[in-house]
Amino acid sequence: MSESATTGVTGMSVAAAFAGMRSVAPVVFRAGCPDCRGRFELGASALRLAIGASSRTTFYSFTCPDCGAAVRKPAGERIVELLTGGGVRTLRLHSTV
């Protein structure tokens, strides 16, 4: 870091740097099960996102908390944006060709 980048900066405590920040509520996503038709909210850790080379190979998945069914749904651009922004683990699928 150059000296000019730190000019005018005095010692600051961690507490002072983070003063006024609030804790952030965990992100939850609304979902539904096509098998049992249950509707519920899931945390980011309950979802998985797979991003493929096309819209046919891009999807998200989760296990229904009501009936235990494995659910897989297509994910368009907006869904991908929301899930990645909410901290959902993402797997990028690569073609073997």
N, CA, C and O atoms as a GROMACS GRO file, in nm:
protein
  388
    1MET      N    1   0.085  -0.117   0.000
    1MET     CA    2   0.000   0.000   0.000
    1MET      C    3   0.089   0.123   0.000
    1MET      O    4   0.185   0.127   0.077
    2SER      N    5   0.062   0.220  -0.082
    2SER     CA    6   0.145   0.340  -0.088
    2SER      C    7   0.116   0.430   0.030
    2SER      O    8   0.011   0.421   0.094
    3GLU      N    9   0.210   0.518   0.058
    3GLU     CA   10   0.194   0.608   0.170
    3GLU      C   11   0.076   0.701   0.150
    3GLU      O   12   0.008   0.735   0.247
    4SER      N   13   0.050   0.744   0.026
    4SER     CA   14  -0.060   0.835   0.001
    4SER      C   15  -0.196   0.772   0.031
    4SER      O   16  -0.292   0.842   0.062
    5ALA      N   17  -0.204   0.641   0.022
    5ALA     CA   18  -0.330   0.573   0.048
    5ALA      C   19  -0.364   0.573   0.196
    5ALA      O   20  -0.480   0.559   0.233
    6THR      N   21  -0.262   0.589   0.283
    6THR     CA   22  -0.287   0.587   0.425
    6THR      C   23  -0.276   0.724   0.489
    6THR      O   24  -0.294   0.737   0.610
    7THR      N   25  -0.247   0.826   0.412
    7THR     CA   26  -0.233   0.960   0.466
    7THR      C   27  -0.363   1.005   0.528
    7THR      O   28  -0.469   0.993   0.467
    8GLY      N   29  -0.356   1.058   0.649
    8GLY     CA   30  -0.475   1.108   0.716
    8GLY      C   31  -0.552   1.002   0.793
    8GLY      O   32  -0.650   1.035   0.859
    9VAL      N   33  -0.509   0.878   0.786
    9VAL     CA   34  -0.578   0.773   0.860
    9VAL      C   35  -0.510   0.759   0.995
    9VAL      O   36  -0.389   0.739   1.005
   10THR      N   37  -0.592   0.771   1.099
   10THR     CA   38  -0.537   0.754   1.233
   10THR      C   39  -0.578   0.617   1.284
   10THR      O   40  -0.664   0.551   1.224
   11GLY      N   41  -0.520   0.574   1.393
   11GLY     CA   42  -0.555   0.445   1.449
   11GLY      C   43  -0.704   0.438   1.482
   11GLY      O   44  -0.760   0.530   1.542
   12MET      N   45  -0.766   0.330   1.440
   12MET     CA   46  -0.909   0.313   1.465
   12MET      C   47  -0.930   0.174   1.521
   12MET      O   48  -0.874   0.077   1.471
   13SER      N   49  -1.010   0.165   1.625
   13SER     CA   50  -1.037   0.034   1.683
   13SER      C   51  -1.140  -0.040   1.598
   13SER      O   52  -1.215   0.021   1.520
   14VAL      N   53  -1.142  -0.170   1.614
   14VAL     CA   54  -1.240  -0.252   1.542
   14VAL      C   55  -1.381  -0.210   1.584
   14VAL      O   56  -1.470  -0.199   1.500
   15ALA      N   57  -1.400  -0.186   1.712
   15ALA     CA   58  -1.532  -0.146   1.762
   15ALA      C   59  -1.578  -0.015   1.696
   15ALA      O   60  -1.695  -0.001   1.660
   16ALA      N   61  -1.486   0.080   1.680
   16ALA     CA   62  -1.522   0.207   1.617
   16ALA      C   63  -1.553   0.187   1.468
   16ALA      O   64  -1.643   0.251   1.414
   17ALA      N   65  -1.477   0.099   1.402
   17ALA     CA   66  -1.498   0.076   1.259
   17ALA      C   67  -1.635   0.014   1.232
   17ALA      O   68  -1.696   0.042   1.129
   18PHE      N   69  -1.683  -0.070   1.323
   18PHE     CA   70  -1.810  -0.138   1.303
   18PHE      C   71  -1.925  -0.076   1.384
   18PHE      O   72  -2.034  -0.132   1.390
   19ALA      N   73  -1.902   0.039   1.445
   19ALA     CA   74  -2.006   0.105   1.522
   19ALA      C   75  -2.124   0.139   1.431
   19ALA      O   76  -2.106   0.187   1.319
   20GLY      N   77  -2.242   0.115   1.479
   20GLY     CA   78  -2.362   0.148   1.403
   20GLY      C   79  -2.409   0.037   1.311
   20GLY      O   80  -2.521   0.043   1.259
   21MET      N   81  -2.326  -0.064   1.289
   21MET     CA   82  -2.370  -0.175   1.203
   21MET      C   83  -2.466  -0.264   1.282
   21MET      O   84  -2.448  -0.286   1.402
   22ARG      N   85  -2.564  -0.314   1.214
   22ARG     CA   86  -2.661  -0.403   1.277
   22ARG      C   87  -2.636  -0.546   1.231
   22ARG      O   88  -2.575  -0.570   1.126
   23SER      N   89  -2.684  -0.640   1.310
   23SER     CA   90  -2.671  -0.779   1.266
   23SER      C   91  -2.768  -0.802   1.151
   23SER      O   92  -2.874  -0.738   1.143
   24VAL      N   93  -2.732  -0.891   1.064
   24VAL     CA   94  -2.812  -0.919   0.946
   24VAL      C   95  -2.892  -1.046   0.969
   24VAL      O   96  -2.838  -1.147   1.014
   25ALA      N   97  -3.022  -1.039   0.940
   25ALA     CA   98  -3.107  -1.157   0.954
   25ALA      C   99  -3.070  -1.258   0.845
   25ALA      O  100  -3.038  -1.219   0.733
   26PRO      N  101  -3.075  -1.386   0.877
   26PRO     CA  102  -3.045  -1.486   0.776
   26PRO      C  103  -3.147  -1.480   0.662
   26PRO      O  104  -3.264  -1.450   0.684
   27VAL      N  105  -3.101  -1.510   0.542
   27VAL     CA  106  -3.188  -1.509   0.424
   27VAL      C  107  -3.269  -1.637   0.423
   27VAL      O  108  -3.215  -1.745   0.446
   28VAL      N  109  -3.399  -1.626   0.396
   28VAL     CA  110  -3.484  -1.743   0.379
   28VAL      C  111  -3.552  -1.734   0.243
   28VAL      O  112  -3.583  -1.626   0.194
   29PHE      N  113  -3.574  -1.849   0.185
   29PHE     CA  114  -3.637  -1.858   0.053
   29PHE      C  115  -3.768  -1.934   0.067
   29PHE      O  116  -3.774  -2.036   0.136
   30ARG      N  117  -3.872  -1.887   0.001
   30ARG     CA  118  -3.999  -1.959  -0.002
   30ARG      C  119  -3.993  -2.064  -0.111
   30ARG      O  120  -3.943  -2.039  -0.221
   31ALA      N  121  -4.043  -2.180  -0.079
   31ALA     CA  122  -4.040  -2.290  -0.176
   31ALA      C  123  -4.166  -2.374  -0.160
   31ALA      O  124  -4.239  -2.362  -0.062
   32GLY      N  125  -4.188  -2.459  -0.257
   32GLY     CA  126  -4.301  -2.549  -0.253
   32GLY      C  127  -4.263  -2.685  -0.308
   32GLY      O  128  -4.175  -2.696  -0.393
   33CYS      N  129  -4.331  -2.788  -0.259
   33CYS     CA  130  -4.305  -2.924  -0.304
   33CYS      C  131  -4.413  -2.966  -0.403
   33CYS      O  132  -4.532  -2.959  -0.372
   34PRO      N  133  -4.373  -3.010  -0.521
   34PRO     CA  134  -4.472  -3.055  -0.619
   34PRO      C  135  -4.535  -3.189  -0.581
   34PRO      O  136  -4.642  -3.223  -0.633
   35ASP      N  137  -4.472  -3.266  -0.493
   35ASP     CA  138  -4.526  -3.397  -0.453
   35ASP      C  139  -4.638  -3.382  -0.349
   35ASP      O  140  -4.750  -3.428  -0.372
   36CYS      N  141  -4.606  -3.319  -0.237
   36CYS     CA  142  -4.705  -3.308  -0.128
   36CYS      C  143  -4.776  -3.173  -0.128
   36CYS      O  144  -4.869  -3.151  -0.050
   37ARG      N  145  -4.732  -3.083  -0.214
   37ARG     CA  146  -4.786  -2.949  -0.228
   37ARG      C  147  -4.766  -2.862  -0.102
   37ARG      O  148  -4.835  -2.763  -0.082
   38GLY      N  149  -4.670  -2.903  -0.020
   38GLY     CA  150  -4.636  -2.826   0.098
   38GLY      C  151  -4.569  -2.694   0.059
   38GLY      O  152  -4.500  -2.687  -0.043
   39ARG      N  153  -4.589  -2.591   0.140
   39ARG     CA  154  -4.525  -2.462   0.120
   39ARG      C  155  -4.449  -2.429   0.247
   39ARG      O  156  -4.500  -2.447   0.357
   40PHE      N  157  -4.325  -2.380   0.231
   40PHE     CA  158  -4.239  -2.360   0.347
   40PHE      C  159  -4.129  -2.261   0.313
   40PHE      O  160  -4.116  -2.216   0.199
   41GLU      N  161  -4.050  -2.227   0.413
   41GLU     CA  162  -3.933  -2.142   0.395
   41GLU      C  163  -3.809  -2.224   0.425
   41GLU      O  164  -3.807  -2.304   0.518
   42LEU      N  165  -3.706  -2.203   0.344
   42LEU     CA  166  -3.579  -2.275   0.360
   42LEU      C  167  -3.464  -2.176   0.371
   42LEU      O  168  -3.465  -2.071   0.307
   43GLY      N  169  -3.368  -2.209   0.453
   43GLY     CA  170  -3.246  -2.130   0.461
   43GLY      C  171  -3.154  -2.163   0.345
   43GLY      O  172  -3.172  -2.264   0.277
   44ALA      N  173  -3.056  -2.079   0.323
   44ALA     CA  174  -2.962  -2.098   0.212
   44ALA      C  175  -2.892  -2.234   0.220
   44ALA      O  176  -2.861  -2.292   0.116
   45SER      N  177  -2.867  -2.284   0.339
   45SER     CA  178  -2.795  -2.410   0.353
   45SER      C  179  -2.879  -2.531   0.311
   45SER      O  180  -2.824  -2.639   0.289
   46ALA      N  181  -3.010  -2.514   0.299
   46ALA     CA  182  -3.098  -2.625   0.258
   46ALA      C  183  -3.112  -2.636   0.107
   46ALA      O  184  -3.171  -2.732   0.058
   47LEU      N  185  -3.059  -2.540   0.034
   47LEU     CA  186  -3.072  -2.537  -0.112
   47LEU      C  187  -2.937  -2.560  -0.178
   47LEU      O  188  -2.833  -2.530  -0.120
   48ARG      N  189  -2.940  -2.614  -0.299
   48ARG     CA  190  -2.820  -2.629  -0.383
   48ARG      C  191  -2.855  -2.574  -0.520
   48ARG      O  192  -2.966  -2.594  -0.569
   49LEU      N  193  -2.761  -2.507  -0.582
   49LEU     CA  194  -2.779  -2.451  -0.714
   49LEU      C  195  -2.675  -2.511  -0.807
   49LEU      O  196  -2.556  -2.511  -0.776
   50ALA      N  197  -2.720  -2.561  -0.921
   50ALA     CA  198  -2.629  -2.615  -1.023
   50ALA      C  199  -2.643  -2.528  -1.147
   50ALA      O  200  -2.753  -2.509  -1.199
   51ILE      N  201  -2.532  -2.474  -1.194
   51ILE     CA  202  -2.532  -2.386  -1.311
   51ILE      C  203  -2.466  -2.460  -1.426
   51ILE      O  204  -2.347  -2.491  -1.422
   52GLY      N  205  -2.546  -2.489  -1.528
   52GLY     CA  206  -2.497  -2.561  -1.644
   52GLY      C  207  -2.476  -2.469  -1.762
   52GLY      O  208  -2.483  -2.346  -1.750
   53ALA      N  209  -2.449  -2.529  -1.876
   53ALA     CA  210  -2.420  -2.453  -1.998
   53ALA      C  211  -2.546  -2.395  -2.062
   53ALA      O  212  -2.537  -2.306  -2.145
   54SER      N  213  -2.663  -2.446  -2.023
   54SER     CA  214  -2.788  -2.398  -2.083
   54SER      C  215  -2.895  -2.387  -1.975
   54SER      O  216  -2.874  -2.427  -1.860
   55SER      N  217  -3.009  -2.333  -2.013
   55SER     CA  218  -3.120  -2.322  -1.918
   55SER      C  219  -3.172  -2.460  -1.878
   55SER      O  220  -3.226  -2.476  -1.768
   56ARG      N  221  -3.155  -2.558  -1.964
   56ARG     CA  222  -3.200  -2.695  -1.932
   56ARG      C  223  -3.113  -2.761  -1.826
   56ARG      O  224  -3.158  -2.853  -1.758
   57THR      N  225  -2.991  -2.717  -1.812
   57THR     CA  226  -2.899  -2.778  -1.716
   57THR      C  227  -2.870  -2.687  -1.597
   57THR      O  228  -2.775  -2.712  -1.522
   58THR      N  229  -2.950  -2.582  -1.580
   58THR     CA  230  -2.936  -2.493  -1.464
   58THR      C  231  -3.059  -2.511  -1.377
   58THR      O  232  -3.172  -2.490  -1.421
   59PHE      N  233  -3.036  -2.551  -1.251
   59PHE     CA  234  -3.149  -2.582  -1.163
   59PHE      C  235  -3.108  -2.566  -1.018
   59PHE      O  236  -2.989  -2.557  -0.985
   60TYR      N  237  -3.208  -2.561  -0.931
   60TYR     CA  238  -3.181  -2.566  -0.789
   60TYR      C  239  -3.255  -2.686  -0.732
   60TYR      O  240  -3.352  -2.735  -0.790
   61SER      N  241  -3.207  -2.734  -0.618
   61SER     CA  242  -3.268  -2.852  -0.558
   61SER      C  243  -3.269  -2.840  -0.406
   61SER      O  244  -3.192  -2.765  -0.347
   62PHE      N  245  -3.360  -2.916  -0.346
   62PHE     CA  246  -3.372  -2.921  -0.202
   62PHE      C  247  -3.451  -3.046  -0.165
   62PHE      O  248  -3.512  -3.109  -0.252
   63THR      N  249  -3.450  -3.080  -0.039
   63THR     CA  250  -3.530  -3.190   0.012
   63THR      C  251  -3.650  -3.131   0.083
   63THR      O  252  -3.635  -3.044   0.169
   64CYS      N  253  -3.770  -3.176   0.049
   64CYS     CA  254  -3.892  -3.126   0.111
   64CYS      C  255  -3.891  -3.160   0.259
   64CYS      O  256  -3.878  -3.276   0.296
   65PRO      N  257  -3.905  -3.059   0.345
   65PRO     CA  258  -3.906  -3.087   0.488
   65PRO      C  259  -4.034  -3.157   0.535
   65PRO      O  260  -4.037  -3.215   0.643
   66ASP      N  261  -4.139  -3.152   0.454
   66ASP     CA  262  -4.266  -3.216   0.492
   66ASP      C  263  -4.271  -3.364   0.456
   66ASP      O  264  -4.306  -3.446   0.540
   67CYS      N  265  -4.236  -3.398   0.331
   67CYS     CA  266  -4.250  -3.538   0.287
   67CYS      C  267  -4.116  -3.606   0.256
   67CYS      O  268  -4.113  -3.727   0.234
   68GLY      N  269  -4.006  -3.531   0.255
   68GLY     CA  270  -3.875  -3.590   0.231
   68GLY      C  271  -3.840  -3.612   0.085
   68GLY      O  272  -3.737  -3.672   0.055
   69ALA      N  273  -3.925  -3.565  -0.007
   69ALA     CA  274  -3.899  -3.582  -0.150
   69ALA      C  275  -3.781  -3.495  -0.195
   69ALA      O  276  -3.763  -3.383  -0.147
   70ALA      N  277  -3.702  -3.549  -0.287
   70ALA     CA  278  -3.596  -3.471  -0.350
   70ALA      C  279  -3.660  -3.387  -0.460
   70ALA      O  280  -3.722  -3.441  -0.552
   71VAL      N  281  -3.646  -3.254  -0.450
   71VAL     CA  282  -3.711  -3.163  -0.544
   71VAL      C  283  -3.605  -3.095  -0.628
   71VAL      O  284  -3.503  -3.049  -0.576
   72ARG      N  285  -3.629  -3.088  -0.756
   72ARG     CA  286  -3.538  -3.022  -0.850
   72ARG      C  287  -3.622  -2.932  -0.940
   72ARG      O  288  -3.718  -2.977  -1.002
   73LYS      N  289  -3.586  -2.802  -0.945
   73LYS     CA  290  -3.662  -2.706  -1.023
   73LYS      C  291  -3.568  -2.625  -1.111
   73LYS      O  292  -3.454  -2.600  -1.074
   74PRO      N  293  -3.616  -2.583  -1.229
   74PRO     CA  294  -3.532  -2.502  -1.317
   74PRO      C  295  -3.504  -2.366  -1.255
   74PRO      O  296  -3.585  -2.311  -1.180
   75ALA      N  297  -3.387  -2.311  -1.288
   75ALA     CA  298  -3.348  -2.180  -1.235
   75ALA      C  299  -3.311  -2.088  -1.350
   75ALA      O  300  -3.208  -2.106  -1.416
   76GLY      N  301  -3.394  -1.990  -1.374
   76GLY     CA  302  -3.364  -1.888  -1.473
   76GLY      C  303  -3.265  -1.788  -1.418
   76GLY      O  304  -3.217  -1.801  -1.305
   77GLU      N  305  -3.233  -1.687  -1.497
   77GLU     CA  306  -3.132  -1.589  -1.457
   77GLU      C  307  -3.166  -1.520  -1.326
   77GLU      O  308  -3.078  -1.502  -1.241
   78ARG      N  309  -3.292  -1.481  -1.307
   78ARG     CA  310  -3.332  -1.410  -1.186
   78ARG      C  311  -3.319  -1.500  -1.062
   78ARG      O  312  -3.273  -1.456  -0.957
   79ILE      N  313  -3.360  -1.624  -1.076
   79ILE     CA  314  -3.349  -1.719  -0.964
   79ILE      C  315  -3.203  -1.742  -0.928
   79ILE      O  316  -3.168  -1.745  -0.810
   80VAL      N  317  -3.118  -1.758  -1.029
   80VAL     CA  318  -2.974  -1.775  -1.004
   80VAL      C  319  -2.920  -1.654  -0.929
   80VAL      O  320  -2.843  -1.670  -0.834
   81GLU      N  321  -2.959  -1.536  -0.970
   81GLU     CA  322  -2.914  -1.412  -0.906
   81GLU      C  323  -2.958  -1.408  -0.760
   81GLU      O  324  -2.878  -1.374  -0.672
   82LEU      N  325  -3.082  -1.441  -0.733
   82LEU     CA  326  -3.134  -1.438  -0.596
   82LEU      C  327  -3.067  -1.543  -0.508
   82LEU      O  328  -3.029  -1.515  -0.394
   83LEU      N  329  -3.052  -1.663  -0.560
   83LEU     CA  330  -2.993  -1.770  -0.480
   83LEU      C  331  -2.845  -1.745  -0.451
   83LEU      O  332  -2.801  -1.763  -0.338
   84THR      N  333  -2.770  -1.703  -0.551
   84THR     CA  334  -2.627  -1.676  -0.526
   84THR      C  335  -2.610  -1.557  -0.432
   84THR      O  336  -2.522  -1.557  -0.347
   85GLY      N  337  -2.695  -1.456  -0.449
   85GLY     CA  338  -2.689  -1.340  -0.360
   85GLY      C  339  -2.727  -1.374  -0.217
   85GLY      O  340  -2.684  -1.307  -0.123
   86GLY      N  341  -2.808  -1.478  -0.201
   86GLY     CA  342  -2.851  -1.520  -0.068
   86GLY      C  343  -2.762  -1.622  -0.003
   86GLY      O  344  -2.792  -1.670   0.107
   87GLY      N  345  -2.652  -1.658  -0.068
   87GLY     CA  346  -2.554  -1.747  -0.007
   87GLY      C  347  -2.575  -1.895  -0.032
   87GLY      O  348  -2.517  -1.978   0.038
   88VAL      N  349  -2.657  -1.931  -0.130
   88VAL     CA  350  -2.678  -2.072  -0.162
   88VAL      C  351  -2.553  -2.129  -0.227
   88VAL      O  352  -2.494  -2.066  -0.315
   89ARG      N  353  -2.512  -2.248  -0.184
   89ARG     CA  354  -2.395  -2.313  -0.243
   89ARG      C  355  -2.421  -2.344  -0.389
   89ARG      O  356  -2.529  -2.390  -0.427
   90THR      N  357  -2.320  -2.317  -0.471
   90THR     CA  358  -2.335  -2.330  -0.616
   90THR      C  359  -2.233  -2.428  -0.672
   90THR      O  360  -2.117  -2.430  -0.633
   91LEU      N  361  -2.281  -2.509  -0.764
   91LEU     CA  362  -2.197  -2.604  -0.836
   91LEU      C  363  -2.202  -2.567  -0.982
   91LEU      O  364  -2.311  -2.558  -1.040
   92ARG      N  365  -2.088  -2.545  -1.044
   92ARG     CA  366  -2.084  -2.513  -1.186
   92ARG      C  367  -2.058  -2.643  -1.262
   92ARG      O  368  -1.958  -2.711  -1.240
   93LEU      N  369  -2.150  -2.674  -1.351
   93LEU     CA  370  -2.137  -2.796  -1.432
   93LEU      C  371  -2.062  -2.765  -1.559
   93LEU      O  372  -2.094  -2.668  -1.627
   94HIS      N  373  -1.963  -2.845  -1.592
   94HIS     CA  374  -1.883  -2.824  -1.714
   94HIS      C  375  -1.910  -2.937  -1.811
   94HIS      O  376  -1.928  -3.052  -1.771
   95SER      N  377  -1.911  -2.903  -1.939
   95SER     CA  378  -1.930  -3.008  -2.039
   95SER      C  379  -1.800  -3.083  -2.058
   95SER      O  380  -1.692  -3.029  -2.034
   96THR      N  381  -1.810  -3.208  -2.101
   96THR     CA  382  -1.690  -3.289  -2.123
   96THR      C  383  -1.646  -3.284  -2.268
   96THR      O  384  -1.549  -3.350  -2.307
   97VAL      N  385  -1.716  -3.206  -2.349
   97VAL     CA  386  -1.682  -3.197  -2.491
   97VAL      C  387  -1.583  -3.087  -2.514
   97VAL      O  388  -1.542  -3.063  -2.627
   0.00000   0.00000   0.00000
